[in-house]
Amino acid sequence: MSDLTELGLAGARDGLLARKFSSLELTDAYLAAMAAARVLNCFITETPDKARAMARASDARLVSGNAGKLEGIPLGIKDLFCTKDVLTTAASHILDGFIPPY
């Protein structure tokens, strides 16, 4: 199969629904791309373990038929949205070390 990160949103969704690949495989492809481009400093906080756990849960929902419209699609979330138990700084040193409990 071609590089999973080259699929568009519809291609990734269709591939997941057709079980051509799993959400975990798709997530790992994006995590590898992030690691390869780390020198660009695009992401402030990376959460690969959380992403893989969420991908496994999505795979279970896809198999059971309880999937949402975008189930299993990896997302990059801007650092200004608070995410429970994830370092959130809004790219500001004022918030260095802030890990929201909500």
Contacts in CASP RR format, 6 or more apart in sequence:
PFRMAT RR
TARGET T0000
AUTHOR 0000-0000-0000
METHOD contacts of the structure
MODEL  1
MSDLTELGLAGARDGLLARKFSSLELTDAYLAAMAAARVLNCFITETPDK
ARAMARASDARLVSGNAGKLEGIPLGIKDLFCTKDVLTTAASHILDGFIP
PY
1 20 0 8 1.000
1 21 0 8 1.000
3 29 0 8 1.000
4 12 0 8 1.000
4 21 0 8 1.000
4 25 0 8 1.000
4 26 0 8 1.000
4 29 0 8 1.000
4 30 0 8 1.000
5 29 0 8 1.000
5 30 0 8 1.000
5 33 0 8 1.000
7 15 0 8 1.000
9 70 0 8 1.000
9 73 0 8 1.000
12 26 0 8 1.000
12 73 0 8 1.000
13 69 0 8 1.000
13 70 0 8 1.000
13 73 0 8 1.000
15 21 0 8 1.000
16 22 0 8 1.000
16 23 0 8 1.000
16 26 0 8 1.000
16 62 0 8 1.000
16 71 0 8 1.000
16 72 0 8 1.000
16 73 0 8 1.000
17 62 0 8 1.000
17 67 0 8 1.000
19 62 0 8 1.000
22 55 0 8 1.000
22 59 0 8 1.000
22 62 0 8 1.000
23 55 0 8 1.000
23 56 0 8 1.000
23 58 0 8 1.000
23 59 0 8 1.000
23 62 0 8 1.000
23 71 0 8 1.000
23 72 0 8 1.000
23 73 0 8 1.000
23 74 0 8 1.000
24 52 0 8 1.000
24 55 0 8 1.000
24 56 0 8 1.000
24 59 0 8 1.000
26 55 0 8 1.000
26 72 0 8 1.000
26 73 0 8 1.000
26 74 0 8 1.000
27 51 0 8 1.000
27 52 0 8 1.000
27 54 0 8 1.000
27 55 0 8 1.000
27 72 0 8 1.000
27 74 0 8 1.000
28 52 0 8 1.000
28 55 0 8 1.000
30 74 0 8 1.000
31 48 0 8 1.000
31 51 0 8 1.000
31 52 0 8 1.000
34 42 0 8 1.000
34 43 0 8 1.000
34 46 0 8 1.000
43 76 0 8 1.000
44 79 0 8 1.000
44 87 0 8 1.000
44 89 0 8 1.000
44 91 0 8 1.000
45 79 0 8 1.000
45 86 0 8 1.000
45 87 0 8 1.000
45 88 0 8 1.000
45 89 0 8 1.000
47 86 0 8 1.000
50 86 0 8 1.000
51 74 0 8 1.000
54 72 0 8 1.000
55 72 0 8 1.000
55 74 0 8 1.000
58 67 0 8 1.000
58 71 0 8 1.000
58 72 0 8 1.000
59 72 0 8 1.000
61 67 0 8 1.000
61 68 0 8 1.000
61 71 0 8 1.000
62 71 0 8 1.000
62 72 0 8 1.000
77 83 0 8 1.000
79 88 0 8 1.000
79 89 0 8 1.000
79 90 0 8 1.000
79 91 0 8 1.000
80 88 0 8 1.000
80 90 0 8 1.000
80 91 0 8 1.000
81 88 0 8 1.000
82 88 0 8 1.000
82 100 0 8 1.000
82 102 0 8 1.000
83 100 0 8 1.000
84 100 0 8 1.000
84 101 0 8 1.000
84 102 0 8 1.000
85 99 0 8 1.000
85 100 0 8 1.000
85 101 0 8 1.000
86 99 0 8 1.000
86 100 0 8 1.000
87 97 0 8 1.000
87 98 0 8 1.000
87 99 0 8 1.000
88 95 0 8 1.000
88 98 0 8 1.000
88 99 0 8 1.000
88 100 0 8 1.000
89 95 0 8 1.000
89 96 0 8 1.000
89 97 0 8 1.000
89 98 0 8 1.000
END
